Amino acid sequence: MTPEELAGLAGLLLSLVMNYVPSIGDWYAGMDTTKQRLVMLALLLVVSVSVMIGNCLGYGAEVGFIYTCDVPGAVELLRVFIAALIANQVTYAISPKIGPVNDRKVARLLARYGE
């Protein structure tokens, strides 16, 4: 598994958790869209940096990828972050919104734009 695949999987899972885990999804749906984007961006950055730190600590070789802890490694971190971001946004866009999470989003939109 490449770092991009690992980060992409993490981005996909984060999106699904935010949509389908009731307590977390409800908390996330209660935010305005700007805060939602910033929270997701921060979580994805944590995932990407964690992949790089794990690699720098020597755990990368155990899963089949080895990158250096220097400027080329930082460029790789950026690629990993972008892969996670793409997977996350695609998953969020195509996954159906159900239950209380959807109800909360609809209520927020109605409050903002009226009926």
Protein Blocks (a to p, Z undefined) as FASTA:
>chain_A
ZZklmmmmmmmmmmmmmmmmmklmmmmmmpcfklmmmmmmmmmmmmmmmmmmmmmnopmm
mnopacdddfklmmmmmmmmmmmmmmmmmmmmmpccehjllmmmmmmmmmmnoZZ
